[in-house]
Amino acid sequence: MSPALVQTVDIAKEFSSVRVLHGISVEVRTGEILGIIGENGAGKSTLIKILSGIYTPTEGRVLVDGREVDIRTPEDAKRLGIRLIPQEFNLVADLNVYENVFLGNELRGRAGLLDRKQMIRRTAEVLASLEVQVDPLARIDSLNVAQKQMVEIAKALAFDARLLIMDEPTTVLTRREIDLLFQRMRGLQARGVTLIYISHKLREVREICDRVLVLRDGAFICLEEADALPVDEMARRMVGRELSQVFPPKRTADGEVALRVEGLTVPGVIEDVSFELRRGEILGFAGLGGSGRTEVAETILGVRRATRGRILVDGKPVALRGPPDAVRAGIGYLSEDRQGSGILTQHELVKNVTLVSLGKYLRGLIDRRRERAAAEAYVHRFSIRASGIDTRLEFLSGGNQQKVSLAKSLDAEPRILIVDEPTRGIDVAAKRDIYRFVHELAARGISCIFISSELEEVIGMCSRVLVMRGGRLVGQVEGEHITEEEIMFFATGVKGEA
């Protein structure tokens, strides 16, 4: 058995006298891949933020190599070789790869000037060690999601990380990209790097991890060998109860057309996209990363300007020059990037709920009583876990943030709702809640476009699925033909364009 690299002893954490972590004691062995799982709000993020110096514990101790250490800042953690790769990318889009790798830790020559040659050389070496073909001089905004993930890892390895903490690293990766990431993780492990892997994708946890730590409501539940925990047992220990059917019964919709898209084109992005969405339908959009699914949604919303095509809502052409026009036309949107464009984490829950719909509450001045009543209703309806509606969203778990983002989209009372990666980075119980909410909306006559990289949920939720590849719609599957194999035939080009 390998010795412990990091050990926590009775670690506890409180926010505003509310205890969110209860006496966690765990050893992380040198050279292992330790999985941490639990529902949103279970304490996973709090624990890793303590290890990485973002939070300081209210009680307890942290030991590295058997010696007690005081980790009060991220810099303290980095000096100990502990690096965190956050769930949301922490990269500057308009800087080069090497500039991001050394941001805040720039190398300088004798005259104090930046040693760009040395930083470029070192970045190239780290990327080569990860078998990543990315130019150190490339701008971050030119990279795909998988490449950005590798740059985040390179940032950690450029400074001799001993413990690499990966928070939901596969949420936006394709299966092929996940396989490549796992190969590189095993390569790091073989070089003696210790990894903590946090994910809600339980099959992946079982595949890549040596041991699995389960947390529930801030408390330690178990620490077991991954091989000894089947996926359904992991889920049961996470939630403390048996999970009933994850997906609600499928809906079929044969009513009038709520949304018609005709020949929608954005040069170099999407080409000649046409489809219909019926009243109360849940229409799936599938495809590999970069296939154009999100770009279709952004064009409908007016975020991207189409050069050709038209959009009809309830049979009437609409000119959508931006999101405000889409809201007025009755179109709502749940963004795939909740922290980037879905919510404001530094603001209170109540203010996030009414971000889009604030005009509803104007009576000369904002009617704060009605606004707060609406927020309270969503907290109850969606079972949002928060100490109150004045809680800032940065203190909520990812799943609860997602529910607030959905509440914000719904408070504008859309007739058409586009949900993009609605379950990204949330646990199995919160996923089930989201599925149920979407199903209930459709039952009330709201038409839904359901975009997801998770084929399992597209298959489980949708009675009709459109498949995209290279910015074009290439296939449609319905009924019993909605299978992973059939969708992938279209997504990979095995079957031709429809």
C-alpha positions in Angstrom: 0.0 0.0 0.0 1.4 3.4 -1.0 1.9 6.0 1.8 -0.4 8.9 2.2 0.5 12.0 0.2 -2.3 14.1 1.7 -4.3 13.5 4.7 -7.3 15.4 6.2 -8.1 15.0 9.9 -11.6 16.0 11.1 -11.9 18.8 8.5 -15.1 20.9 9.0 -16.3 24.0 7.3 -19.0 26.5 8.2 -20.5 29.4 6.2 -22.5 31.9 8.2 -22.8 29.4 11.1 -24.1 26.8 8.7 -21.9 23.7 8.8 -21.5 22.3 5.2 -18.6 19.8 6.0 -18.6 17.6 9.0 -15.3 16.1 10.3 -13.9 14.6 7.1 -10.9 12.3 7.7 -9.4 10.7 4.5 -6.0 9.7 3.2 -5.0 10.3 -0.5 -2.3 7.7 -1.4 0.7 8.6 -3.4 0.2 7.7 -7.1 -3.5 6.8 -6.9 -6.5 8.2 -8.7 -9.1 8.9 -6.0 -12.7 9.5 -7.1 -15.0 11.8 -5.0 -18.7 11.5 -5.6 -21.8 12.9 -4.0 -25.0 14.8 -4.8 -24.7 18.6 -5.4 -24.2 20.1 -2.0 -22.6 17.0 -0.6 -19.4 18.9 0.2 -17.1 17.8 -2.7 -16.3 21.3 -3.9 -15.8 22.6 -0.4 -13.3 19.8 0.5 -11.2 20.3 -2.7 -11.3 24.1 -2.2 -9.8 23.6 1.3 -7.1 21.4 -0.1 -6.3 24.0 -2.9 -6.3 27.0 -0.6 -9.5 28.7 -1.8 -11.2 28.1 1.6 -9.7 27.6 5.0 -11.2 25.0 7.3 -13.3 26.0 10.3 -11.9 23.0 12.1 -9.4 20.2 11.5 -6.0 19.6 10.0 -4.3 18.9 6.7 -1.1 16.9 6.5 1.2 16.5 3.4 3.8 13.8 3.6 2.8 13.2 7.2 3.6 16.8 8.2 0.8 19.3 9.2 0.6 22.2 6.8 -1.3 25.5 6.9 -2.9 26.1 3.5 -4.5 29.6 3.5 -4.1 30.6 -0.1 -3.9 28.9 -3.5 -0.3 30.0 -3.6 0.3 28.0 -0.4 -1.2 24.9 -2.1 0.8 25.4 -5.2 4.1 25.5 -3.2 3.1 22.1 -1.8 2.5 20.8 -5.3 -1.3 20.8 -5.1 -3.1 22.1 -8.2 -6.8 22.5 -9.0 -8.3 22.3 -12.5 -11.7 23.9 -12.0 -14.9 22.8 -13.6 -15.2 26.1 -15.4 -12.1 26.9 -17.5 -9.9 29.6 -16.0 -8.3 30.7 -19.2 -7.9 34.1 -20.8 -9.4 33.7 -24.3 -7.3 36.4 -26.1 -4.0 35.3 -24.7 -1.7 32.6 -26.2 -1.4 29.1 -24.8 2.0 29.8 -23.2 0.8 33.1 -21.7 -2.0 31.2 -20.0 0.3 28.4 -18.8 2.6 31.0 -17.1 0.0 33.6 -16.2 0.9 35.0 -12.8 4.1 32.9 -12.8 6.0 34.5 -15.7 9.6 33.6 -16.3 12.0 36.5 -16.5 15.6 36.9 -17.7 18.5 38.7 -16.0 17.3 42.2 -16.9 13.8 41.4 -15.5 12.2 41.2 -18.9 9.8 38.4 -19.8 11.7 35.3 -21.1 9.2 34.4 -23.8 11.5 31.8 -25.5 11.9 29.9 -22.2 8.1 30.0 -21.5 7.3 28.8 -25.0 9.9 26.0 -24.8 8.7 24.8 -21.5 5.0 24.9 -22.6 5.9 22.9 -25.7 7.7 20.3 -23.5 4.7 19.9 -21.1 2.2 19.6 -24.0 4.5 17.0 -25.7 4.6 15.0 -22.5 0.8 15.0 -22.6 0.9 14.0 -26.3 -1.1 17.1 -27.1 -0.6 18.7 -30.5 -1.3 22.3 -29.6 0.9 25.3 -30.7 2.1 27.2 -27.6 1.6 30.4 -29.7 -2.1 29.6 -30.5 -4.7 31.8 -29.0 -7.0 30.2 -26.5 -10.1 31.2 -28.4 -8.9 29.2 -31.4 -8.9 25.9 -29.4 -11.7 23.4 -29.0 -12.9 22.3 -25.6 -10.7 19.2 -25.3 -7.6 21.3 -26.2 -8.5 23.9 -23.5 -8.8 21.0 -21.0 -5.3 19.9 -21.8 -4.0 23.5 -21.5 -5.5 23.6 -18.0 -3.6 20.4 -17.1 -0.4 21.8 -18.7 -0.8 24.9 -16.4 -0.6 22.5 -13.4 2.2 20.3 -14.7 4.4 23.2 -15.7 5.1 23.7 -12.0 5.6 20.1 -10.9 2.2 19.3 -9.5 2.2 16.3 -7.1 -1.5 16.3 -6.5 -3.7 17.2 -9.4 -7.4 17.8 -8.6 -9.8 17.5 -11.5 -13.3 18.9 -11.0 -15.8 17.5 -13.6 -13.2 17.4 -16.4 -15.3 15.4 -18.9 -18.6 17.4 -18.9 -18.2 18.8 -22.4 -15.9 16.1 -23.9 -16.9 13.5 -26.5 -16.3 9.8 -25.7 -13.1 9.8 -27.9 -11.8 12.9 -26.1 -12.6 11.2 -22.7 -10.7 8.1 -23.7 -7.7 10.3 -24.6 -8.0 12.2 -21.3 -8.0 8.9 -19.4 -4.9 7.7 -21.3 -3.1 10.9 -20.2 -4.3 10.6 -16.6 -2.9 7.0 -16.5 0.3 8.3 -17.9 0.5 11.0 -15.2 -0.2 8.3 -12.6 2.6 6.2 -14.0 4.9 9.2 -13.5 4.0 9.3 -9.8 1.4 12.1 -10.0 -1.5 11.7 -7.6 -5.0 12.6 -8.9 -8.3 13.4 -7.3 -11.2 13.0 -9.9 -14.6 14.5 -9.2 -17.4 13.6 -11.5 -21.2 12.9 -11.6 -20.6 10.3 -14.4 -20.4 7.3 -12.2 -19.4 4.8 -15.0 -16.4 7.0 -15.7 -15.5 7.1 -12.0 -15.6 3.4 -11.8 -13.5 3.1 -15.0 -10.7 5.5 -14.1 -10.4 5.5 -10.3 -8.6 3.2 -7.9 -10.8 4.1 -4.9 -14.0 6.1 -4.5 -14.9 8.5 -1.6 -18.6 9.0 -1.1 -19.9 12.2 0.6 -23.5 13.0 1.5 -24.8 16.2 3.1 -21.2 17.2 4.0 -20.5 13.9 5.8 -18.2 10.9 5.1 -20.2 7.9 3.9 -17.6 5.5 2.7 -14.2 5.0 1.0 -14.1 1.9 -1.1 -12.1 0.2 -3.9 -13.7 1.3 -7.1 -14.0 -2.3 -8.3 -16.1 -3.1 -5.2 -18.8 -0.5 -6.0 -21.2 -1.2 -8.9 -22.6 2.0 -10.4 -26.1 1.5 -9.0 -24.5 1.1 -5.5 -22.6 4.3 -5.9 -25.8 6.1 -6.7 -27.6 4.6 -3.8 -24.9 5.6 -1.3 -24.8 9.1 -2.8 -28.5 9.8 -2.2 -29.1 7.4 0.7 -32.1 5.8 -0.9 -33.1 3.8 -3.9 -33.5 5.9 -7.1 -36.7 5.3 -9.0 -36.8 5.6 -12.8 -34.6 8.4 -13.9 -36.4 9.4 -17.1 -40.1 10.3 -17.1 -42.4 8.6 -19.8 -41.7 9.9 -23.3 -44.2 12.4 -24.8 -45.4 12.5 -28.3 -46.6 15.8 -29.8 -48.7 16.1 -32.9 -50.1 19.5 -32.3 -49.6 22.7 -34.3 -46.1 23.9 -35.2 -44.8 26.3 -32.6 -41.4 27.1 -34.2 -40.4 26.7 -37.8 -36.8 27.3 -38.9 -36.1 27.6 -42.7 -32.7 27.5 -44.3 -30.9 29.2 -41.4 -27.3 29.9 -42.4 -24.3 31.6 -40.7 -21.3 31.3 -43.0 -18.7 29.0 -41.7 -20.9 28.0 -38.7 -24.2 26.5 -39.7 -25.6 25.8 -43.2 -29.2 25.6 -44.4 -30.7 24.4 -41.2 -34.5 23.7 -41.4 -36.8 22.0 -38.9 -40.1 22.2 -37.1 -40.9 22.1 -33.4 -44.5 21.2 -32.3 -46.4 22.5 -29.3 -45.5 20.4 -26.2 -42.8 18.5 -28.0 -39.3 17.7 -26.6 -37.1 17.7 -29.7 -33.6 16.4 -29.2 -30.5 17.8 -30.9 -27.5 15.4 -31.0 -24.1 15.4 -32.6 -20.4 15.4 -31.8 -18.6 18.4 -30.2 -18.4 21.3 -32.8 -21.3 19.9 -34.8 -23.2 23.2 -34.6 -26.0 22.3 -32.1 -25.3 25.3 -29.8 -24.7 27.6 -32.8 -28.2 26.8 -34.0 -29.6 27.9 -30.6 -27.5 31.0 -30.6 -28.7 32.0 -34.1 -32.3 31.5 -33.2 -31.8 33.7 -30.2 -30.1 36.4 -32.3 -26.7 36.0 -30.6 -25.3 35.1 -34.0 -26.5 36.9 -37.1 -27.9 34.7 -39.9 -27.2 35.8 -43.5 -29.9 33.6 -44.9 -33.1 31.9 -43.7 -36.0 32.8 -41.5 -37.7 31.9 -38.2 -41.4 31.7 -37.6 -43.1 31.5 -34.2 -46.7 30.3 -34.3 -46.6 30.7 -38.1 -45.5 34.3 -38.1 -42.0 35.4 -39.2 -40.0 37.1 -36.4 -36.9 39.3 -36.7 -34.6 38.3 -33.8 -31.7 40.7 -33.6 -30.7 39.7 -30.0 -31.9 37.9 -26.9 -34.3 40.7 -25.9 -36.2 40.1 -29.2 -36.2 36.4 -28.5 -37.7 36.9 -25.1 -40.4 39.1 -26.5 -41.2 36.4 -29.1 -41.7 33.9 -26.3 -38.3 32.0 -26.6 -36.4 31.2 -23.5 -32.8 29.7 -23.3 -30.9 27.7 -20.7 -27.3 28.3 -21.6 -24.7 25.4 -21.7 -22.3 27.8 -19.9 -24.2 28.6 -16.7 -21.4 30.7 -15.0 -20.3 32.4 -18.2 -23.7 33.5 -19.6 -26.4 31.9 -17.5 -26.2 33.4 -14.0 -24.3 36.0 -12.0 -22.6 34.1 -9.2 -21.7 37.3 -7.2 -25.4 38.3 -7.0 -28.2 36.9 -4.8 -30.6 34.1 -5.8 -33.6 36.5 -6.0 -31.8 38.8 -8.4 -30.7 36.0 -10.7 -34.3 34.6 -11.0 -35.5 38.0 -12.4 -32.5 38.9 -14.6 -34.5 38.4 -17.8 -38.0 39.2 -16.5 -37.4 42.2 -14.3 -39.9 44.2 -16.4 -42.7 42.1 -14.9 -42.0 43.6 -11.5 -41.9 47.3 -12.4 -44.5 49.5 -10.8 -42.6 52.7 -11.3 -40.1 51.1 -9.0 -39.4 47.4 -8.7 -42.0 45.6 -6.6 -39.6 43.8 -4.3 -42.4 41.9 -2.5 -43.6 40.3 -5.8 -40.1 39.6 -6.9 -39.2 37.9 -3.7 -42.4 35.9 -3.7 -41.6 34.6 -7.2 -38.1 33.6 -6.1 -39.5 31.8 -3.0 -41.9 29.9 -5.3 -39.1 28.7 -7.5 -37.0 27.6 -4.5 -40.0 25.5 -3.4 -40.9 24.2 -6.8 -37.4 23.2 -7.8 -36.2 22.1 -4.3 -33.3 24.6 -4.5 -31.0 24.1 -1.5 -30.1 27.6 -0.2 -30.1 29.2 3.2 -32.4 31.9 1.7 -33.2 33.8 -1.4 -30.6 36.5 -0.5 -27.8 33.9 -0.7 -25.2 34.7 -3.4 -25.1 32.0 -6.0 -21.3 31.4 -5.5 -22.3 29.6 -2.3 -24.7 27.2 -4.1 -23.7 23.9 -5.6 -23.6 23.4 -9.3 -26.9 21.6 -9.4 -28.7 24.3 -7.4 -27.1 27.0 -9.6 -28.5 25.2 -12.6 -32.0 25.1 -11.1 -31.8 28.9 -10.5 -30.7 29.3 -14.1 -33.7 27.3 -15.2 -36.0 29.4 -13.0 -34.6 32.6 -14.6 -35.4 31.2 -18.0 -38.9 30.3 -17.0 -39.8 33.5 -15.2 -40.0 35.3 -18.5 -42.9 32.8 -19.3 -41.6 31.4 -22.6 -43.7 29.4 -25.0 -40.6 27.8 -26.5 -37.6 26.8 -24.3 -34.2 25.8 -25.5 -32.2 23.9 -23.0 -28.5 23.4 -23.8 -26.5 20.8 -21.9 -29.1 21.1 -19.0 -27.5 18.5 -16.8 -23.8 19.5 -17.2 -21.9 19.0 -14.0 -24.9 18.0 -11.8 -25.5 14.8 -9.9 -27.9 11.9 -10.7 -30.7 13.1 -8.4 -30.5 16.7 -9.7 -30.5 15.3 -13.3 -33.7 13.4 -12.5 -35.3 16.7 -11.2 -34.3 18.5 -14.4 -35.7 15.8 -16.6 -39.0 15.9 -14.6 -39.2 19.7 -14.9 -38.7 19.6 -18.7 -41.3 16.9 -19.0 -43.8 18.9 -16.9 -43.2 22.0 -19.1 -43.9 20.0 -22.2 -47.1 18.6 -20.6 -48.2 22.2 -20.1 -47.8 23.0 -23.8 -44.3 24.6 -23.7 -42.2 23.4 -26.7 -38.7 22.3 -25.8 -35.5 21.9 -27.8 -33.2 19.6 -25.8 -29.5 19.8 -26.7 -27.1 17.4 -25.1 -23.8 15.6 -25.5 -25.2 12.8 -23.3 -26.8 10.4 -25.7 -28.4 8.5 -22.9 -30.5 11.5 -21.9 -31.4 12.5 -25.5 -32.6 8.9 -26.0 -34.4 8.9 -22.7 -36.2 12.3 -23.1 -37.0 12.8 -26.7 -39.5 11.2 -29.1 -37.7 12.8 -32.1 -34.0 13.6 -32.5 -32.2 15.7 -35.1 -28.5 14.9 -35.6 -25.9 17.5 -36.7 -22.5 17.2 -38.3 -20.3 20.0 -39.6 -22.9 22.7 -39.1 -25.6 20.8 -41.0 -28.6 18.7 -40.1 -27.7 15.3 -41.4 -30.4 13.0 -40.0 -33.6 12.5 -38.0 -34.5 9.5 -35.9 -37.9 8.8 -34.3 -39.5 6.2 -32.1 -37.8 2.9 -31.8 -35.0 4.1 -34.1 -33.7 6.5 -31.4 -30.7 4.4 -30.4 -27.1 5.3 -29.7 -26.0 3.4 -32.8 -28.4 5.1 -35.1 -27.5 8.6 -33.8 -23.8 7.9 -34.1 -24.1 6.6 -37.7 -25.4 10.1 -38.6 -23.0 12.0 -36.3 -19.9 10.3 -37.7 -21.0 10.4 -41.3 -21.5 6.6 -41.7 -25.0 7.6 -43.0 -25.3 10.4 -45.5 -27.1 13.7 -45.2 -30.9 13.7 -45.1 
